[in-house]
Every structure is written in structure tokens, then in C-alpha cells.
Amino acid sequence: MPQTELPSDATVATPRRQGPLVLAAALVTVVLWASAFIGIRGAGPHFDPGALALLRMAVGSAVLAIIAVRHGIRLPARSTWWLVAVWGVGWFCVYNLALNAAERTLDAGTAAMVVNLAPLMVVVFSGLFLREGFPKPLLIGAPIAFLGVVLIGMNSSTSADPDISGLLLALLAAVMYAGCTLLQKRLLNAGSDATTLTFLGAVAGTVALLPWAGSLVGAIQTAPLDSTLWVVYLGIFPTAIAFTTWAYVLQRSTAGQTSATTYVVPAIAILLSWAILGEVPTPLMFVGGALCLLGVLVTRMRWRQRRS
């Protein structure tokens, strides 16, 4: 039966229009997530992990509500609501708490090395459970990028004997990152609207963080204004905007490819630290950043498959 609904040139034009948008959304995500390291360092001394996470998510949820209303709220299927709640609590509550707490006992380099195990986990488990397969560019590029993270981490580490509890918290953050990425991809594949899903998940995470409300009130009363503004920045940009663009990319790419793109974050973070904080990277950190960029570039390549 001939297909007359769309002309052939329309089906070709759609991915061409989406390609640059997906790339732009991925760039926004990694730049804003890289800037979060600066924000956490600016606010961390005056907010405990729970208070920092709660204020960040409260601000982020408010901004996401505006984005969702303007986009049009489309609720997911009722049968998936519990999965949305689990995903939101895991991603926006447990992950934030684990990472914030880990960075109080670990230096940034060690924390980054452990947490960035997550994209490798996503590559493996998305191939196994989401049937995304194991494309050669992803299998080659992701380890190259992770090697770059290791070089950056080893040269930015200040502790020769990392705290065990900090390592376990960073590992928990990595597991949450990987598991929530896979669950979010499953929900998107099931037809959930990306913007609404992000908003609902953020609300679930914020509600789960409410036990730290008392701590947050005390922190706001004593923290300098610039530290509080850093947390507000974290809520608006690395949370509301970056997670919206992250969902946009994840809906249009595989989970493995999307997560591997975040290996650019450490490279951008060292450049931002250099520009904003005056922290000059070592030569090996530059090499590590170059490897991160090279690895991500490889994961985005399309290799022709030999046909029999």
C-alpha cells in the first residue's frame, strides 16, 4: 500500500532539523553541569548536603513548573506513576545527597573519577536491558573519555588516602546516575513526555528532601548572600534548564550515547575553574581534557556496517 501521508523529502528533513538541536541541547547540558561544580564549591561551606539539595531542588522545581506549563503538561500513563516517583527520588534526592556528602570528604578529582563510572555502567546495561546493542564507536570512545577523567582526577586529587565513606557515597551517586538514566530512558520509550517527566521527577525529589527543611532555614539565616545565590543558580541552570535539555537529548539518542556525552563535563569544568577561580590546570589535566573530548567525539561517530 503506498504511503501518501508524508512526502519522502519530509521524512528526510526532520532528522536534519533535529540534529543541530540535539547537539545544541547536549552542549547546553554539559556546560551547565560543568558550572555546577563551581556553584557547589561556592555554596558548600555554608549549606549541609541536605539543605543544599533541598533549596536547589525547590528552586529547580519552581522553574520546571513554568517550563512544563508553557510546554503543556501531559501526564504519563497512570501505571507508570510509581516508576516516575522512584526515578525522581533516586535522581533528584538520593543522587544529590550522595554527591554533596561525598564532596565533603573527598577531593573533587577523586569524586569525579568514581562518579564517572556511571556512563560506562549505562553503556553496558543499556546494551543488555534496553536492547541498544554495543556500537563500536561507543565501546571505544567511552573508555577513552573515562581515561581522560582519570588523568584529570589523579592530577586534581589532594588526598593520598581517600575516605572510605566518601568513596562509598560517590559510588552510590554513580549507581544512582546510571540506574536513573536507564529508568528515564525506559519511561521516555514508553511514551512519557520529556518535559512533564522532568517536572514530576523534580517535585518527587523535592518532597523527599523536605526532612532537611529545618536545616535549610538555619543555613539561609547564617549563610552569606552570595552563597545562597549560588544555590539559586544551581536550581535554575544546572537543574531546571540542564535537566530539560538532558531529557530532550535522551529522548532522541540512545542512553549509552547520551550518558557518554557527559564525559565532556570534567574538561569544561577545569576550564571554568581556570577562568573563574584562577585554578591553573596541570599539563596532564589538559591531556585528560583532550582525551575526554576525543572519546566523546568517537562515541558520536557513525561507522558504516559491512553488509554481507
PyMOL commands that set and color helices and strands:
alter all, ss='L'
color gray80, all
select helices_A, chain A and resi 8-46+49-71+78-105+108-115+118-129+136-156+164-189+194-208+210-222+225-252+255-261+264-277+283-299
alter helices_A, ss='H'
color red, helices_A
deselect
rebuild
show_as cartoon
